[in-house]
Amino acid sequence: MGEVVDVHTHYVPGGWPDLGWPDAPRLRVDSEREAMILLGDHEFRRIGSNCWDAGERLAEMDADGVDLQVVSPTPVFFSYERPAAEAIRVAKIFNDLALEVCTSERLIPFCQVPLQDPDAACAELDRCLASGHRGVEIGNHAGDRDLDDEGVVQFLKHCAAADVPVFVHPWDMAGGPRLDRWMAQWLVGMPAETHLSILAMILGGVFDRLPESLRICFAHGGGSFAFWLGRVENAWHRRPDLVGVSEHPPSHYLGRFAVDSVVFDQRALRLLVDTVGVDHVMLGSDYPYPLGESPVGSLIREATFLTDDDRAALLGGNALRFLGPPRRP
Ligand code: CO
């Protein structure tokens, strides 16, 4: 069995400073082992020290048989809605602190960028690559700008040219009385957000414009996309006046992107493998958060429909290709 790589984990730096902005994400450290992420005065999420403590992460990886973790920011810190100068400052602090979390070669840092300012996003990515980051996590939209926004496409072109893997994570879901209950923003909003962003790349003609070399992965199994590809395909053929803006029908673009495996159900994993291809599904867990898979990798390890070679590809082989060779800062 080859290496096991978890492409979807998050961190929060324990040393996150209070920026003094009234509505900025803050960290209230309650003890050596616990902290609270605050949005203004609202308690957003209680987190444990495995968010920032490399030793704890490595011990839990050992327990679950995980060799490498891609360590990405926690999306609530993206700050795309803020003035660009503030988002640049947040990204710099966050990305530098990430290197203090990723003290082991088994922890692979992905940076965040101020996506609302494409030039600044490209510059911050370049700075991070030079300092030891291996890839970038982006939110699936910046306000009303989805992944087919010209500025976002400029950034993705930069990622392709720099040979940098991109991990797309849903965030900033729609709220309101119907969605602010039962974790509906996470259970309904997030899968829909990711589906919409894959459509933006397909129907918005982004894959037509980007080089095939771009390596891009969508979180949570690509959200609702795989289940509804047939509906999208039908719409592309039947309503070309409204939908058919990509050069090819949606299914043509399968193979251009990967998804992670954090779907919790063998039937869903099988649909993903059948739809996006066995080379484009990668172990992801959403560690260390409560909606993550635990033990990490159990869904893939228990999948009886996979051959041993396929299982090894999903557990790590595909991810090693996605990550590309190590960089030497
Ligand atoms: Co996540």
Boltz pocket constraint, residues with backbone or C-beta under 6 A from the ligand:
constraints:
  - pocket:
      binder: B
      contacts: [[A, 8], [A, 10], [A, 169], [A, 219], [A, 286]]
      max_distance: 6.0
